[in-house]
């Protein structure tokens, strides 16, 4: 997203650094090999292990809380090795808390 506006964006990727950049929300890594978490498990991880960025590699999993308050789980399906190419993610996004 280099050179592009991130207004209204909760999570952006810098294609030159191949790292997610937290624009408004929070990011928390999940342990390697962990199964897909529930929303409550993601919230707990976000409270305990908040980061502002992390390296992307195949099978890296993390939880995100967006600037709008949504909680999401993301797992990297594929990521370029040298920073060239596309990042593919599996994502689960839960509704806003009631």
N, C-alpha and C positions, 0 to 999 in steps of 0.2 A: 504494500500500500504506500510505498514511498512516493511522496509528492502528491498524494491524494488526500482529500479531506476525510477525517474520521468522525465528523459530526454525526451524532446519533448511533455510533457504532459501539457495541459492547466489547467486542474482541476483534483485533486486527492482526494480520500476519505480515511481517516484514519479509518480502521474498529474498532480500539480499542476506539477511541474517538467519533465515529459516528458524525463527523463534516466534512463538505467539507473544504479542505485546498486549498487556492488559490496559485497555483504554479507560474503562470506568469501573469495572467489577473486580472480582477476586479470582485467583487461580490457586488450586491446591493439587499437588501430585498425588497419585494413588500408588500403592506398592506394586512392584512388578509382579505380573501373574495374577493380580487380584481379579475376582469375578466382577461383573457389572454391578455397581452399587445401587442401593435404593436412594431416593431423594434424601432421606434422613441421614444416611451414611455420607453422602456428599456434603450436606450441611455441616456434619461433625468434622469432616476433613478440612473444610474451609475455615472452621473456627480454630483448628489446631495447627494447620500447615500452610498458611497463606504465603504465596510467592507473587512476585510481579512478572516473572517470565520463567520459561523453562525450555530446554532443548527439545526439539522434535525428532523423534526416531520411531521406527515401526514398533507398534505395541505399547508406546508410552500412553498412559491413561491419566486423565486429570478431571477434576470437577471445576466448574466455573459458576460464580454468581454474577449475573449481569448487573449493569447499572440500573436496570429496570426492576431488579429483584428476583428474576427467574434463576433457578438452579438448573445446571446442565452437566451431563457427563459426556466426555469426549475421549475417544481412543483413536490413535493414529493408525490408519490402515496402511498408508505408504507415505514416505517422505523422501525428497531428493537427497542424495548423499553429498553432493557438492553445491547445494543451494540453487540449482537450476532444475526447474520442473514444478510439478504440482504436489501439494499436500492433500491427501485424502483422509477424511475423518469419518468415524461413525459417531453420531450424536444422539443423545436423548435429552430432551428439554422438557422440564416439568412446568405446569401452569403456575401462574403467580399465586402466592399464598393468599388464601381468602381472609 
